[in-house]
Amino acid sequence: MQVTALRSLLFCCAVVSPVISAATIEESLKENEKLSQTAQSSQQRVERLDDASQAMLEEYSTILAKAKALEGYNEQVSELIAAQHQELESYKEQLDQLQETEAAVIPQMRRMVEVLAEFVTADVPFLPFERTDRLAALQELMPRADVSMAEKYRRILEAYQIESDYGYTLEAWRGELGEGEQQRSVEFLRVGRVMLYYQTPNGHESGYWNAQARNWQTLDNSVRRPLQKAIAIARQQKTADWLELPIKTLALEVQP
């Protein structure tokens, strides 16, 4: 009886053992597959993390490069601002000096305009409207704040130069002589600043400006043709030639 039971037990072990071994292997394979999948998933996560780390590193490098560039730019801007401050201080000093110069020069320029006006008033009375208008323009220019001191000075010198040039030129023009009912149209002739003549269009009357008496005086008929010739030369209607005209300056008139 005992022998039979032992045999039955051995038989069962022989039959069950292969079944257990196959199940264990299959289970092990599944476990290995899971482990492999887990490992693969972990590797993918590691790779993703590595890619993310690389991207972050590249971004950090880019930001660092930009920061360095910005730092250099800030240094340049700081130097530029410092230079501009120095330049501004220099401009302020120059402006202060300019204001001091203007304070000294402007009265002098005003005096130059006054002297020019006095000179024109005392001079031979030619081109009265043109010269008076030029003086009026200078007098209006002086108090203007929108015109630089250099421009004012240039205009004053220009007026002086024009007045100076009158002393070296021969000029003829038609204008009005006299006032009211005695006003008439005549031909004027200016010989530098020495003499100022007039002649009626028909040539019947000629005269000159008496600087001492400060009035117009007539000349005899002998100057009719010489004066007509001089007027034609001044108008460039004739070629330049010798002029035979009476010269009566202030110095000659006061001689005994």
C-alpha positions in Angstrom: 0.0 0.0 0.0 2.8 2.3 0.8 4.6 1.4 -2.3 1.6 2.2 -4.4 1.2 5.6 -2.8 4.9 6.5 -3.4 4.6 5.5 -7.0 1.6 7.7 -7.4 3.5 10.6 -5.9 6.4 10.1 -8.1 4.2 9.9 -11.1 2.5 13.2 -10.3 5.9 14.9 -9.8 7.0 13.6 -13.1 3.9 14.9 -14.8 3.7 18.3 -13.1 7.4 19.3 -13.2 7.5 20.0 -17.0 4.4 22.1 -16.7 5.9 24.2 -13.9 9.2 24.7 -15.7 7.5 25.9 -18.9 5.3 28.4 -17.0 8.3 29.7 -15.2 10.2 30.3 -18.4 7.3 32.0 -20.0 6.9 34.2 -17.0 10.6 35.0 -17.0 10.5 35.9 -20.6 7.6 38.2 -20.0 9.4 39.8 -17.1 12.5 40.2 -19.2 10.4 41.9 -21.9 8.9 44.2 -19.4 12.3 45.0 -18.1 13.5 45.6 -21.7 10.6 47.9 -22.4 11.2 49.7 -19.1 14.9 50.0 -19.9 14.1 51.3 -23.4 11.6 53.8 -22.0 14.2 54.9 -19.5 16.7 55.3 -22.2 14.3 57.3 -24.3 13.7 59.5 -21.2 17.4 59.8 -20.7 17.9 60.8 -24.3 15.1 63.3 -24.1 16.6 64.7 -21.0 19.9 64.8 -22.7 18.4 66.6 -25.7 16.7 69.1 -23.3 19.9 69.6 -21.4 21.8 70.2 -24.6 19.1 72.7 -25.7 19.3 74.4 -22.4 23.0 74.5 -22.6 22.9 76.0 -26.1 20.3 78.6 -24.9 22.5 79.4 -21.9 25.5 79.8 -24.2 23.4 82.1 -26.4 22.2 84.2 -23.5 25.7 84.4 -22.1 27.0 85.6 -25.5 24.2 88.2 -25.7 25.0 89.3 -22.1 28.6 89.7 -23.0 27.7 91.6 -26.1 25.3 93.8 -24.1 27.9 94.4 -21.5 30.3 95.6 -24.2 27.6 97.8 -25.7 26.8 99.3 -22.3 30.4 100.1 -21.9 30.5 101.8 -25.3 27.3 103.7 -24.4 28.7 104.8 -21.1 31.9 106.0 -22.8 29.7 107.8 -25.4 27.6 109.4 -22.7 30.7 110.5 -20.8 32.1 112.0 -24.0 28.8 113.8 -24.7 28.8 115.2 -21.1 32.3 116.5 -21.7 31.3 118.0 -25.0 28.3 119.5 -23.5 30.4 121.1 -20.8 32.7 122.5 -23.4 29.7 123.9 -25.3 28.4 125.5 -22.1 31.8 127.1 -21.6 31.9 128.3 -25.2 28.4 129.6 -24.9 29.3 131.6 -21.8 32.3 133.0 -23.6 30.2 133.8 -26.6 27.7 135.6 -24.4 30.5 137.6 -22.9 31.8 138.4 -26.4 28.3 139.4 -27.6 27.9 141.7 -24.6 31.1 143.5 -25.8 30.6 143.2 -29.6 26.9 144.1 -30.0 27.3 147.7 -28.8 30.2 148.0 -31.1 28.1 146.8 -34.0 25.3 149.2 -33.1 27.9 152.0 -33.2 29.1 150.8 -36.6 25.5 151.1 -38.0 25.2 154.6 -36.4 28.4 155.7 -38.0 27.3 154.4 -41.3 24.1 156.3 -41.1 25.9 159.5 -40.2 28.2 159.0 -43.1 25.4 158.4 -45.6 23.6 161.5 -44.3 26.7 163.7 -44.7 27.7 162.1 -48.1 26.9 163.1 -51.6 23.1 162.4 -51.9 23.1 159.7 -54.5 20.8 156.7 -54.6 19.0 158.0 -51.5 16.3 155.4 -51.4 18.6 152.4 -51.9 21.0 153.5 -49.2 18.3 154.5 -46.8 16.6 151.2 -47.2 19.9 149.3 -46.6 20.4 151.3 -43.4 16.8 150.7 -42.2 17.3 146.9 -42.8 20.4 146.9 -40.6 18.7 148.8 -37.9 15.8 146.4 -37.9 18.2 143.4 -37.9 20.2 144.4 -34.8 17.6 143.6 -32.1 16.5 140.3 -33.7 17.2 137.3 -31.5 16.7 134.8 -34.4 19.7 136.2 -36.3 23.2 135.2 -35.2 25.8 137.7 -34.3 28.0 136.5 -37.1 25.2 137.1 -39.7 24.6 140.6 -38.3 28.3 141.4 -38.5 28.5 140.0 -42.0 25.6 142.3 -43.1 27.2 145.3 -41.5 30.5 144.6 -43.3 28.6 144.1 -46.5 27.0 147.5 -46.2 30.4 149.1 -45.5 31.9 147.4 -48.5 29.1 148.6 -50.8 29.5 152.1 -49.6 33.3 151.8 -50.1 32.8 150.5 -53.6 30.9 153.6 -54.5 34.1 155.6 -54.3 35.7 153.7 -57.2 32.8 153.5 -59.7 31.1 155.6 -62.4 27.4 155.3 -62.4 24.4 157.0 -64.2 20.7 156.6 -63.6 17.5 158.5 -64.1 15.7 159.9 -61.0 13.7 162.7 -59.6 15.2 166.1 -58.7 13.5 168.7 -56.5 10.2 168.5 -54.6 6.6 169.3 -55.2 5.9 171.3 -58.3 9.6 171.8 -59.0 10.3 168.1 -59.1 11.5 166.8 -62.5 13.1 163.8 -64.1 16.8 164.1 -64.7 19.9 162.0 -65.5 22.3 161.7 -62.6 26.0 161.0 -62.9 28.1 159.9 -60.0 31.9 160.1 -60.3 33.1 158.0 -57.4 32.4 160.1 -54.3 34.0 163.2 -55.8 31.2 164.7 -57.8 27.5 164.2 -58.4 26.0 165.8 -61.5 22.6 166.0 -63.1 21.4 166.9 -66.6 17.9 167.3 -67.9 16.9 164.8 -70.7 17.0 167.5 -73.3 20.5 168.6 -72.1 19.4 172.2 -71.6 20.3 172.3 -67.9 23.2 170.7 -66.1 24.3 171.1 -62.5 26.2 169.5 -59.6 25.9 168.9 -55.8 27.7 171.6 -53.8 29.0 169.7 -50.8 29.8 172.8 -48.8 26.4 174.5 -49.4 24.6 171.2 -49.3 22.4 172.1 -52.3 22.3 171.8 -56.1 23.9 174.4 -58.3 23.7 174.8 -62.0 26.6 174.7 -64.5 27.1 176.7 -67.6 26.3 175.2 -71.0 29.9 174.3 -71.7 29.6 171.1 -69.7 26.6 169.9 -71.7 28.4 167.7 -74.2 31.1 166.4 -71.8 28.4 165.5 -69.3 26.4 163.7 -72.0 29.5 161.8 -73.0 30.2 160.8 -69.4 26.6 159.6 -68.9 26.9 157.5 -72.1 30.2 155.9 -70.9 28.7 155.2 -67.4 25.7 153.4 -69.2 28.3 151.5 -71.3 26.9 153.0 -74.4 30.3 154.3 -75.3 33.8 153.0 -74.7 35.8 154.4 -71.8 37.6 157.6 -72.6 39.0 160.7 -70.9 36.4 162.8 -69.1 36.6 166.6 -69.0 34.2 167.6 -66.3 34.3 170.4 -63.7 35.5 169.2 -60.3 34.5 171.3 -57.4 35.4 169.6 -54.1 35.0 171.0 -50.6 38.7 171.7 -50.4 38.7 173.7 -53.6 35.6 175.7 -52.6 37.0 176.9 -49.3 40.2 178.2 -51.0 40.3 182.0 -51.2 
